[in-house]
Amino acid sequence: MRLIHKAMAGMIGLLVLVSLSPLRAEERGICSEPVSTTEGLIQGQTVPGHAACAWKGIPYAAPPVGELRWRTPEPPRPHAGVLRALEVGSSCPQDEVLTSGGESAAFSEDCLTLNIWRPQKSGAFPVMVWIHGGAYREGAGTYQMYDGSRLAAEREVVLVTINYRIGALGFLALPELKAEDPHQSVGNYGILDQIRALQWVQDNIAGFGGDPNNVTIFGQSAGGISVCILLASPPAAGLFHRAINMSGACDTISSLERGYRQGRKLTEALGCAGAEVVSCLRRKPAEAFVPKGKSLLRSSGEGHSPPIDGYVLLAQPIESIRAGNYNQVPVMVGHTRDEIRLYTLVFPGLSLVPRFLVNKLARRVLGDQTDEIMALYSYSDYRHPAQLLIAVADDGFISRGYFAAEELCRRTPVYLYRFDWNKTRLSDKMGAFHGLDIPFVYGALDLDSRIARILASKKVYEEARPLSEQLMSYYTNFARTGDPNGPGLPAWPAYTTENKMRLYFDLPVTVAPLTPQEIERYQAFQDLDLEAIYREPEPNP
C-alpha cells in the first residue's frame, strides 16, 4: 500500500509539473517573444526582481531633425528584423540639473521614444501613459523614478512613459512656421508629440497586453498642464479615457503673441532673419536652442511653452472645460500642500526680509488684487513676513486645482486631492514640495539617486511605504475603472460643487471638505492671471 501511495504521489507531482511548466514557459515568453507593431517586430526582456516585462527606447515618431524640425511628428520608419528594445533612448536636448527629476545617459534631437512595462502574465490590462514635467524645458520619460516595473507587476497595469520635444525645439512660435503648417498650427510641437505617442499606443498597445479602450493619461507639473491641454485639444479626442493632473494649471497657457515675441528674440540672438529665417534655424545645431546656466528655480519656469494656436488649442483649457468643449472623461486632480517652497531655497535670507519689502513685492506680483488677497492673511500667523507671501503663492498655485475641479465636476466624475506628507530632511524649509508625490505613485521610495539621498533617509522612506502603497492603489484603481476607491482604502468621495470633498495623502489618509477659509482664499485668485506674473514686459512702441 505504501508503494501504491508513493507511486500515486509521484504521478500527481509529475502531473502538477507538466501542467505548470507550459504556464511558466508562456509567462517567460511574454517578455522574450517579439511583439508585432506597425513598424516591425520588437523584443523586450524580463525585469529582474519583478513579475514584469519591459520594452525600452521604442521610436513612436520619425526623428524630428533637419526638415522635420518644428513640424508635426511623422510615424517612425519601419525597421527590418527584430528591434531589441532593451535600453532607454536619449533624452531630448536640455540643460539637465539636479532638480530635473533624474539623470540622462545621453541627449539627442532624435529623442521621440517611449518605454513600456506590462505584467508578466496573460491578459488585457489598463494602460497608463506618463507625461513628465520640467517646465517644458527639462525632464524625460527615461528617468529611473518613472520605472513602471512595480506598477505593472503589483497593480497589473501597462505603464508607458514618453519623451517629447521641449524648450525651443518643442515650442518655438514664429509666423513663418505657422505659414508652412497645413493646419496653421505653430508652437505646439511637443504637445503634438504627446498626441502622436497616444496614437501609437492606440495602434500597438494591445500587442503589449494593454487595452486600447482603457487608456489613462497622467502627468505632473508641465505634464499636468499637458493633461489639461489634451483634455481641451480636439486632435486628442478619443485617444484616452481617463486623466490625472498632478500640480498642473489649466489656465496658464501663453498667448500666440507672447510666443512670437519669444521666437523673435531667439532668432535675433542666433542671427537668423528675413525670408530664410526658418532655413537658417534648421541649420543650427540642437545645442544652440538649449539655454545654459539658467536655473529653472531662478527662472520661475519662464521659457518657450505651449501657446493657444487655434488648432492644438482653441482657448485656455479651463475656458474650453467651462464651455463643455473638451474630452469628457473622469479626472483626478490635485497638488502638493507646499508647491512653492522648493523654489524659495535659491533665495537665501528670506527670513530677514522686512514686512515693507514683502508688501512691495506682493503689490508687484498681485497688482490691483493686492489689497483683496492680502486681507485674507495675517502676518501674526507666520514666523517671518516672507512666509506669508509663500503661503499666498502656495494658495494661488493650489487654487488652480480647485477651479478645475469646480468646472470638470459639472459634466464628469472628479476626485480632488492634496499631498501633505513632508517627513523629509528639510521638512521645515521645503514642506510637501512640488513633485514630492511622484515617487509615492511609482513605488520608488527605495530609489538610489542623488536627490533621493538628499531628501530623506532609508528609515523615513520605509516608514512612508504604506502611504506609497495606498497611492499606487488609488491611481491604478482609477485607471482601471475611473473610480479610485477599492478594498482596504479609505473611501474617497467624488468632488461636487456641493460637497467640495478633498482627500489628503498623509499618514493616515484622511478626507474632509474644503474649509470656508480655503474656499475664500482660492476664489480670491480666480481673476489673477498667473501667467502674467512671469510675462516679459511689453515692448515699447
Helices and strands as residue ranges (DSSP letters): H 2-32, E 35-37, E 40-43, E 45-46, E 52-59, G 66-68, E 82-84, G 98-100, E 113-119, E 125-131, G 144-146, H 149-155, E 158-162, H 167-171, H 175-180, H 189-204, G 205-208, E 210-220, H 222-232, G 234-236, E 242-246, H 256-269, G 274-276, H 277-283, G 286-289, H 296-299, H 317-323, E 331-336, H 341-344, G 350-352, H 355-366, G 367-369, H 370-374, G 379-381, H 385-408, E 414-419, H 427-430, H 438-442, H 450-455, H 458-481, E 501-505, E 510-513, H 516-524, H 530-533
